[in-house]
Amino acid sequence: MSIDPRILDDLARRLSETVPPGLTAVRDDLERNFRSVLQSGLARLDLVTRQEFDVQAGVLRRTRERLEQLEARLAALETDRR
């Protein structure tokens, strides 16, 4: 998954705005560094998009439903055997 660069830019800008007024001369450099650190940190995370998550949640839900059906069917067959 790739993070929208605009989100990283906005977050880096917000972080740089928290720099105390006496350090405004280094704000642009800090903003670039913040962006780089955020990008590399997020890249190491094993993230998926919301769409991918929703698809997998649907697959899991259908699999669980099918498993419950099969368990009920097996229980009925076992009951018939007795």
N, C-alpha and C positions, 0 to 999 in steps of 0.2 A: 504494500500500500504506500502511496506517496502522499505526503501532506501538501495541501495547497500552499504554494509559496507566499500568497497574499496573507495567509494566516500567520505564517512564520514572520513575515515582514512586520505585520501589525503587532505581534507579541514582542518582537525585538525592539520595535519603536517604543512600545509601552514600558518595557524594562529600562530602556535608555532614558526615558522621561523621569524615571525615579532617581536618577543620578543627582546628587546634591548640586546646587547652583555653582559652587566653586569649581566643579569638574566639567562644566559644559564644553570646554575646549576638547575634551576627549570623548564627547558624547557619540559622534559619528563612528569613531573607532570601536567604542563599546557596543554600539548597535550592530556593527558587522560581526563582532565577536559573539554577541548574544545569539545572533542569527545562526552562526556557524555551530555553536554549542547546542542550540536547540535542534538544528537539523541532524547533527550526528547522534545526539541522544535519542531522538525519536526514531531514527533509522534503525537503531539497535533493538527497539521494541518490536515484538511480534504482533503487529496490529492488523486488523482487517477493517474493511469499510463496513458501514452500517448495512448496506445492501448485501454484502457477503454474509454478514452475521445473520440477517433475516432469512436468507436462503437456507443456511445451515440449520437454523432453528426450525424452519419448516420441514426440512428433511428429518430432523430428529423427532419432531412431533408425529409425522407420518409413520416413522419407524416404530415409535413407541406404541401408536395405535395398532399397527399391524402385529406387534409382539403381543399386545393384550388380547387381540382376536385369536392368535394362535394358541396362547396359553389357555383361553377359555375353551377352544376347540379340543385341545389335548385333555383338559380336565373332563370334558364331556365324554370323550372316547374312553378315558380311564374308568369313568363311572359306568359306562355301558358294558365294559368288560367284566365288571364284578358281578 
